[in-house]
Every structure is written in C-alpha cells, then in structure tokens.
C-alpha cells in the first residue's frame, strides 16, 4: 500500500524507493529493470546509458563536493555494467541568489574530476529557479559508455559458489557527510570515498570472464545492494562481518549516530561477484590499484535459503539482512 | 562583468545565460559549444547526446504537463542535429509531500509521450528533497540518438541565399503558460505546442541535403535562436514580420503582458535553414505532416551586415533583433 504523498524515504535507495519504482515508475514509464545502467545496441556496438541527479547536502563535504560526486557517480554507474565511459552530460538547477563563487568552485571540481576519470562533459543545460524553490544547486549527470566485445556482466551470470568481493572499506561517504552535518571532525580527516572506478573495472575485466557481476553500493549501502541481488538471482548471499573492511572512524560515527555501516552509502567502491577459482587472482589485480588496496573477500553465494542475505556475526551468530526499510540518510548523494 | 550571485535571468536562454555559459560553464567544465546535442563517434557510428532539466511552473498547463515537455524536449534536441532518437533517461527530483496522484499523472504523461514519439525511457533515477527545498517536481531527461549516414546539419553549412523556414506558428508554448499563470482562458483554448519533432525531421531529411541546419527555438524564442546562429555563422539573417505565423490568441496574450512573441518559448516547432532552390519543395514536405501544416518561409540569409538579425516590420521599417537581454519568462520549461 503506497502513501498518498512522497516522503523522504522514497529517495533513500531502500525498500520504499524500490516499492515506488516497482509499483509506479517502472510500470508507468515503461522503464526497464533497476540497474546501474541501461544497455542497448546500435549497429554492432553495445552501449550503456545512465542518469543520476545529485541533491547532496551540504554541497561541500570532506573529500569532495557535489560536482566531483556527480562526475564520479555517473562514471561508476557506466563502469558497473562493464562499459568504458565515453562522455557525460551536465544539467544544473540553480537557486536564484546562489553565490557565483561557489558555482565556480563546483564547476572547477567537475572539470578536474572529468579529467581525472578521462571522461569529457560533452553537453549541458542550465536552469534557474526562484529563491526558496530549490536548495542552492542540484546537478544531473547522464553518461554514455561503450561495452567492449566479450564483456557480459549481469545478475544472471551469478552462480552458487561465486565469491563476493568489496574493493575497499565501506561507509566512508555516508559517514563523512553525516559527521560533517553533525560537526564531528577527525584527525586524520574522514573523507568521502568518491572516486572514479573505470580504471579499476578495466583492470578487473582484463582478468577475462572471472567477474560475473558488479555493483557500486551507493544509497542503501552494501546491505541493500546485496539484498537486491539476492532477490533478483533468487540465490542466497552469505557474508562474514569480520571480513568486511570498515574504518575505525566510520565505526565511530555510526555508533554515535546509531547507524549500521552496512546501510551507509559508498561512492567509490565496488561489490563484485567472482568465479570461485579466480577470486584470489582478482583480489591481487585489484590491490595493485590505489583505489582498491583494501579489497577483500567478504562472502560467497549459496543456493539456499533463496533470496536471503545472511550475515555471520563476529559473535558467531547469523543475522538476516533486509533492505534499508525507510529513510536513514536523506540527501546523501 | 558577471554578478556575484545567480539571478533568474541566468536561466532565461538569453544574453545573461549565454554570458554564464561562455565565461564560466564552458571554460570550466570543458564542455563544447552551445548546441542542441553533442555529436560524437563510436566505432563507425555517429551518435548524438543531449540533456535538459525541466522546472516549468505550473506543472500542468494547457496542452501538456512537465512530463510531456520533458520527453518531447529531449526528443527534439536530438532531432535537431538530424539524429534518430534511440532512448531517454528520466531523473526525478521530488519535493517531500508531493501528491502521489500528481506524480502518477505525470508518469503516465511520460509513458504516453514516449510511446507517441516512439522513443523508450531506458533508465532513471529518483531523488527526494525536504519540503521547501524544491518545488513539487523537477525532471531531467537526457537522450541518445543515432545520426544516419550522410546527414550533416551544422551552422557551418549555412550559406548566404539560404531560406529560413519555421514549421509552425510561434510563441504558443510560452503564451499558453503565461496565460495560465495569469488566469486568462480562451475558447478555443490556447495550448502549448509541445510535440515530438522526430518524424517531421525524418521526412525533412528524406529530401536529401536541402536542409543545412535546424534548431528548435525554445527558451529565448525565435529571436534569440536566430541571433545565436547569426553570431556563430557571422552572416546576416533577415526575416519579415508579415510572414511569421502567429496565432491571434498569442498576439493577444503578448500584448496584454507586454511580451514580444519573437522572444516567447516554443516547444514544437523547428527553424530550418534550407537551400534556396529547394525551399518550396521542403515546405510542401513539411505541410504534409500534421505538426507542420502552418510551415512558412520567414526570411533569408545574407552576407552582410555580419552577425545581425534584421526584422522587416509590417510598417516598412527595419529593426535589429538582439538576444533576450535578461529574464522574460522564468521557468517556462
């Protein structure tokens, strides 16, 4: 049963958002399944296409700003289906009265991030809304990529026995934003993990067909992403709490604010499902890249219980992982 | 000299927006020239890519709503570079508290408009912002299209002697929105001209290489579009007031509100620059389509005075046409 009005939880990436998508947006618009990117063919070429709007608050946060996030987020969505990102679009919705100096800073971040990822901004659009009808700046980036021949990353390729890998420590992005909103500061600083993943993915795909599927666990965190995949594949994903890399500072912020790092957003890590025999060599390949030095095996795929994510806790128990139920961290990206 | 803060005029499509683009957005992001769509090659295929955010107010207006506008606007931007639109993305930024019923109505409009244009929505994103940090609903649509071999529409192809054609009466979209904001009603109703132009463009391109360039004169209207093109090509565009099709109701709204229809936004017409000898046959082709029954020759391209748009008025005088200087109609699309 859907509510009569939109609530913040509909944007959380969790259960409410999935309900809105499944019951309304997908059937009404005819849009396809929930994926990082849509994949389609033109002539003999396989293309990927994705879009994301960014409404993060604050606009500037430890380790980045809305501009960097918007570039990396879309580069990463393309990368997750194995595409080499070709170009980005940039849609700005600016609130009247927004300081030109801040806009300039954010545009410069976009330029720098686009150069770093090696993906140009090719087209854009600028709209201005009256004071009080926006919140400084919202950004949409869409992107187009090309999927190299032979690359085939899909949930259907996941099989029982596959190994689950994360490329880095989890929760950095969400925790750094929540820390900054609450005025917590750390030494050394806790930064967002926003970064482009296209080069890491290119290296991963060079290992052949060992990688079956990838996702970047943004809104809703690793927990929500795994639950989505378990549901889609009708398989069980079992992960071990002790093997999941989490920074001490992230643990600290989460404890203070009553958050579970498994549900906290990431903007620079990938969860990969990998052929069992190849897992060690994939980890080695990942660790050679600076963005994945903490890469770790965190679990595996099992046949049953179907559609479940199980967490083996440090205490020796087993906990069922569900999607983020409502709203945890509004406007995290 | 740029102001210290964003003002509404920066989103008008006119002079201020061009200044912001030229002095800040293009140099800082590295984005290319201001065009309806970016064009790039993948393997042997020429693709077009475009983005637009829609912040129109009110969300529902005579003849359409924000959803229809968002689909048609992006379909049309792709069409203007001669591309056959392949797919769209849909980014929603929803304000907390927005009525589910309105959202459903708009999503249904999107579905209907996408079906009518024959262009599917392939991917999307949903964000929710707190009450008071948005204005009901903002939509971003981006789109990808493929440019058929041999199609080459560029300002550089415009030559002195080319004929300027509009595909229909001007100002309908802007005038209908302004009328609705001001509580004017007409019998028969004055509707927005929002419509997909991809089929009209396909027919136009079937006439061979007669069409040199096309633009859809949205924000800033026909005047701003022509001035942009005169500046880019360093040629003169001379148009005749008496030949420009304008509905009586549009004239009426503009007179009441002190607007010039030449600067009022359109969402379903095209301005085409056409080989002189082929102009009559192009007009005939256009008129065969229901969306261009009012197609008309409105002027021609001359060598000098360079970078000028001249309007020969009904009274026998000549007036210089400049870009929309500041803000005329905020949030018209």
Boltz contact constraints between the chains, C-beta under 6 A:
constraints:
  - contact:
      token1: [A, 4]
      token2: [B, 100]
      max_distance: 6.0
  - contact:
      token1: [A, 5]
      token2: [B, 97]
      max_distance: 6.0
  - contact:
      token1: [A, 5]
      token2: [B, 99]
      max_distance: 6.0
  - contact:
      token1: [A, 6]
      token2: [B, 94]
      max_distance: 6.0
  - contact:
      token1: [A, 6]
      token2: [B, 98]
      max_distance: 6.0
  - contact:
      token1: [A, 6]
      token2: [B, 128]
      max_distance: 6.0
  - contact:
      token1: [A, 8]
      token2: [B, 96]
      max_distance: 6.0
  - contact:
      token1: [A, 8]
      token2: [B, 128]
      max_distance: 6.0
  - contact:
      token1: [A, 10]
      token2: [B, 128]
      max_distance: 6.0
  - contact:
      token1: [A, 11]
      token2: [B, 127]
      max_distance: 6.0
  - contact:
      token1: [A, 11]
      token2: [B, 128]
      max_distance: 6.0
  - contact:
      token1: [A, 28]
      token2: [B, 107]
      max_distance: 6.0
  - contact:
      token1: [A, 28]
      token2: [B, 108]
      max_distance: 6.0
  - contact:
      token1: [A, 28]
      token2: [B, 111]
      max_distance: 6.0
  - contact:
      token1: [A, 29]
      token2: [B, 107]
      max_distance: 6.0
  - contact:
      token1: [A, 29]
      token2: [B, 110]
      max_distance: 6.0
  - contact:
      token1: [A, 29]
      token2: [B, 111]
      max_distance: 6.0
  - contact:
      token1: [A, 29]
      token2: [B, 121]
      max_distance: 6.0
  - contact:
      token1: [A, 30]
      token2: [B, 111]
      max_distance: 6.0
  - contact:
      token1: [A, 30]
      token2: [B, 121]
      max_distance: 6.0
  - contact:
      token1: [A, 31]
      token2: [B, 121]
      max_distance: 6.0
  - contact:
      token1: [A, 31]
      token2: [B, 124]
      max_distance: 6.0
  - contact:
      token1: [A, 38]
      token2: [B, 122]
      max_distance: 6.0
  - contact:
      token1: [A, 38]
      token2: [B, 123]
      max_distance: 6.0
  - contact:
      token1: [A, 42]
      token2: [B, 45]
      max_distance: 6.0
  - contact:
      token1: [A, 42]
      token2: [B, 146]
      max_distance: 6.0
  - contact:
      token1: [A, 43]
      token2: [B, 45]
      max_distance: 6.0
  - contact:
      token1: [A, 45]
      token2: [B, 42]
      max_distance: 6.0
  - contact:
      token1: [A, 45]
      token2: [B, 43]
      max_distance: 6.0
  - contact:
      token1: [A, 45]
      token2: [B, 45]
      max_distance: 6.0
  - contact:
      token1: [A, 49]
      token2: [B, 122]
      max_distance: 6.0
  - contact:
      token1: [A, 49]
      token2: [B, 123]
      max_distance: 6.0
  - contact:
      token1: [A, 49]
      token2: [B, 144]
      max_distance: 6.0
  - contact:
      token1: [A, 50]
      token2: [B, 123]
      max_distance: 6.0
  - contact:
      token1: [A, 51]
      token2: [B, 89]
      max_distance: 6.0
  - contact:
      token1: [A, 51]
      token2: [B, 91]
      max_distance: 6.0
  - contact:
      token1: [A, 51]
      token2: [B, 123]
      max_distance: 6.0
  - contact:
      token1: [A, 51]
      token2: [B, 125]
      max_distance: 6.0
  - contact:
      token1: [A, 51]
      token2: [B, 142]
      max_distance: 6.0
  - contact:
      token1: [A, 52]
      token2: [B, 125]
      max_distance: 6.0
  - contact:
      token1: [A, 53]
      token2: [B, 91]
      max_distance: 6.0
  - contact:
      token1: [A, 53]
      token2: [B, 93]
      max_distance: 6.0
  - contact:
      token1: [A, 53]
      token2: [B, 125]
      max_distance: 6.0
  - contact:
      token1: [A, 53]
      token2: [B, 127]
      max_distance: 6.0
  - contact:
      token1: [A, 55]
      token2: [B, 127]
      max_distance: 6.0
  - contact:
      token1: [A, 55]
      token2: [B, 129]
      max_distance: 6.0
  - contact:
      token1: [A, 89]
      token2: [B, 51]
      max_distance: 6.0
  - contact:
      token1: [A, 89]
      token2: [B, 142]
      max_distance: 6.0
  - contact:
      token1: [A, 91]
      token2: [B, 51]
      max_distance: 6.0
  - contact:
      token1: [A, 91]
      token2: [B, 53]
      max_distance: 6.0
  - contact:
      token1: [A, 91]
      token2: [B, 140]
      max_distance: 6.0
  - contact:
      token1: [A, 93]
      token2: [B, 53]
      max_distance: 6.0
  - contact:
      token1: [A, 93]
      token2: [B, 138]
      max_distance: 6.0
  - contact:
      token1: [A, 94]
      token2: [B, 6]
      max_distance: 6.0
  - contact:
      token1: [A, 96]
      token2: [B, 8]
      max_distance: 6.0
  - contact:
      token1: [A, 97]
      token2: [B, 5]
      max_distance: 6.0
  - contact:
      token1: [A, 98]
      token2: [B, 6]
      max_distance: 6.0
  - contact:
      token1: [A, 99]
      token2: [B, 5]
      max_distance: 6.0
  - contact:
      token1: [A, 100]
      token2: [B, 4]
      max_distance: 6.0
  - contact:
      token1: [A, 107]
      token2: [B, 28]
      max_distance: 6.0
  - contact:
      token1: [A, 107]
      token2: [B, 29]
      max_distance: 6.0
  - contact:
      token1: [A, 108]
      token2: [B, 28]
      max_distance: 6.0
  - contact:
      token1: [A, 110]
      token2: [B, 29]
      max_distance: 6.0
  - contact:
      token1: [A, 111]
      token2: [B, 28]
      max_distance: 6.0
  - contact:
      token1: [A, 111]
      token2: [B, 29]
      max_distance: 6.0
  - contact:
      token1: [A, 111]
      token2: [B, 30]
      max_distance: 6.0
  - contact:
      token1: [A, 121]
      token2: [B, 29]
      max_distance: 6.0
  - contact:
      token1: [A, 121]
      token2: [B, 31]
      max_distance: 6.0
  - contact:
      token1: [A, 122]
      token2: [B, 38]
      max_distance: 6.0
  - contact:
      token1: [A, 122]
      token2: [B, 49]
      max_distance: 6.0
  - contact:
      token1: [A, 123]
      token2: [B, 38]
      max_distance: 6.0
  - contact:
      token1: [A, 123]
      token2: [B, 49]
      max_distance: 6.0
  - contact:
      token1: [A, 123]
      token2: [B, 50]
      max_distance: 6.0
  - contact:
      token1: [A, 123]
      token2: [B, 51]
      max_distance: 6.0
  - contact:
      token1: [A, 124]
      token2: [B, 31]
      max_distance: 6.0
  - contact:
      token1: [A, 125]
      token2: [B, 51]
      max_distance: 6.0
  - contact:
      token1: [A, 125]
      token2: [B, 52]
      max_distance: 6.0
  - contact:
      token1: [A, 125]
      token2: [B, 53]
      max_distance: 6.0
  - contact:
      token1: [A, 127]
      token2: [B, 11]
      max_distance: 6.0
  - contact:
      token1: [A, 127]
      token2: [B, 53]
      max_distance: 6.0
  - contact:
      token1: [A, 127]
      token2: [B, 55]
      max_distance: 6.0
  - contact:
      token1: [A, 128]
      token2: [B, 6]
      max_distance: 6.0
  - contact:
      token1: [A, 128]
      token2: [B, 8]
      max_distance: 6.0
  - contact:
      token1: [A, 128]
      token2: [B, 10]
      max_distance: 6.0
  - contact:
      token1: [A, 128]
      token2: [B, 11]
      max_distance: 6.0
  - contact:
      token1: [A, 129]
      token2: [B, 55]
      max_distance: 6.0
  - contact:
      token1: [A, 133]
      token2: [B, 135]
      max_distance: 6.0
  - contact:
      token1: [A, 135]
      token2: [B, 133]
      max_distance: 6.0
  - contact:
      token1: [A, 138]
      token2: [B, 93]
      max_distance: 6.0
  - contact:
      token1: [A, 140]
      token2: [B, 91]
      max_distance: 6.0
  - contact:
      token1: [A, 140]
      token2: [B, 140]
      max_distance: 6.0
  - contact:
      token1: [A, 142]
      token2: [B, 51]
      max_distance: 6.0
  - contact:
      token1: [A, 142]
      token2: [B, 89]
      max_distance: 6.0
  - contact:
      token1: [A, 142]
      token2: [B, 142]
      max_distance: 6.0
  - contact:
      token1: [A, 144]
      token2: [B, 49]
      max_distance: 6.0
  - contact:
      token1: [A, 144]
      token2: [B, 144]
      max_distance: 6.0
  - contact:
      token1: [A, 146]
      token2: [B, 42]
      max_distance: 6.0
